[in-house]
Amino acid sequence: SNRAHGTGTRLQALNVSFTRLITRFTDLRAPGTLTPFEKKPSDPDEVGGFKCMGSFNVADVDFLVLESLGGHVAGQVFFFSPGFGLLFCGDYLIDITSLSQRDKETLSIPKFLMTSTNSDSKVFSREMKMLADLMTKTHQRLATDGRKAWVFSGHGDIYSVDQMNWGK
């Protein structure tokens, strides 16, 4: 009911209305039951500064479930495959240049409604830097074998880490 629940930021109250609006627009249907990720003894406690909540695999790709610090939305997670250098990061690390003009305009609407879609913009910025650092290091490690790290964001195209600048 509130994407900023528990943050204590000035946007917490405003996010109630925004959350309801987005839920209505997207026809969100929350699952009736939740199954937590399993934390295996071999899973690390943290990766790149993010707590590791557990792991899963898809075919031959192993993923770690990394807990967000809550900068964008409380309860958000990232899916990271260290072996393949894949990061599914939702609304973080978006390649803005791959967005159509319509997508850019649509993604700007929340800014007009409430200044920021983030639960805590300072934490969000810190998380973005942590993810960029994690993927830069992963890319450097994979590059020794001629491979690349890839980012799958919630908006825009997928891209290899060597295509991004990230403010450097």
N, C-alpha and C positions, 0 to 999 in steps of 0.2 A: 504493500500500500504506500510505501515511501522509499524511493531509491536512496535517500540520504539518511535512513533510519539509524539512529545512534551516533551520528557524526558530531552533533553539537555545534555545527556550523550555522551561520546566519541563513543559509539557504535551506535548512532542514524543513522548515514550515512550508516554504514555497514549493519544495519538491513533492509534497503530497499531491497538489493539484497537477503538477507536471507528470508525475507517475501515473495518475489516473487518466490523463489525456493520452499519454503514449500507450498505455494499456488498451485504451479504447481504439486508438488508431491501428494498432497492430493486432487487435483481436487476441491478445495474450490469453493463453489457457495454461495456467500453472498445473504441473502434475499433481495428482492426488496423493501420491506417496513419493518420498525421496529415498534413494539408495546412496549412502555415503561411499566415497572412494575408499578403497582399501589401502592402508599403509603397510607395505611389506617391510620386513626387517632389512632388506637390501636397499630400500629407498633412502635417499639422503634426507637429513633434517631440513636443509635449506639449499637453495640454488640461486645464486645471483642476488642474495639478500631477501629472497622470497621463501616463506615457509613451504615445504613440500607436504601436501596433504595426502598424497598417495600416488598410485600409478595405475595404468591400464595399457593394453596393447591392441592395436588394430593390424591384423595380418602379422607382418614381421617388424612392425614399427612400435617401439616402446615409448610411451609418453609418461611424463611426470605431471602431476596436477599441482600448480603453484598458486598459492593464495595471494590475491591482490591485497594491498594495504588499505584498500577502500577509497582511493582517490576519485574514481569515476562512479562506481556503484558498489554499495555494500554487498559483500558476498561474491564478488566477481572472481573468477579463476582464469588462469592461463594454462594452456596445454603446450608442453615443451618436450621435444624429442632431442635429447643431446646427441644421440648416435646419428641421426639424419639431419640435425640442424634445422628443425621445423618449429615454428612458434605460431600458435593460434592465439591471438592477443585481443580479440574484440575491438573496442574503440581506441586502442593504443597503436602508435606507430603506423598511422595511416599515410599512404602515399597519395598526397593531395593532388599531385599532377595527373594521376590516373582517373580522377573523378570527372564526370561530365559536368557541364555548367549547371544542369538541373539538379544533380546530386549535391553540388556545392551550395546551391540556393536552399535546397531542402534541409541540409545539415545546418544551415545558418538560422533556421526558424527558431530553434530553442533559445538561441542567444537573445533574440528579440523578446522572448517570453519571460526569461528569467536570468539574464546575465551569463550563466554558465550551466552546462549540463552535468558538471562534476560535483560530486558530494563534497569534495575538498580539493580545490584547484592546486594548492601547494603540494599536497600529497600526490595528486595526479601527475604533476610535473616531475616529482622525484621518482615515481614509478616509471614514467616514460624513459627517464635517464637510465634507471636500473635495467630496464628491458633492452634499451639500445646497447648498453655496455655488455649485457649478457650475450646478445646476438653478435656483437662485434667480436668478442672473444671466441665465441663458437665458430664464427666464420673464419677467423684466423687459424683456429685449430684444424678445421676441415680443409682449408686451402692447402695445407701441406700435402694432402692426398688428391688435390685437384678438384675438390668438391666445394659447394657453396651452401651457406645457410639461407633459409627462406622464411619470410614473414607473411602470414595470412591474417590480414586485419579484417575487422568487421565491415569496412567500407573500402571500395576501390579494389584494384588489382593486387594479386600476390606479387611479391618482388624479392629478388635476392639482395642480401645485405650489402653487397658491394655496389649496388645501385643507389644507396642512400647516403646522404650527407650528415643528417642528424645534428646540424649546427656546428660541425667541425670546421 
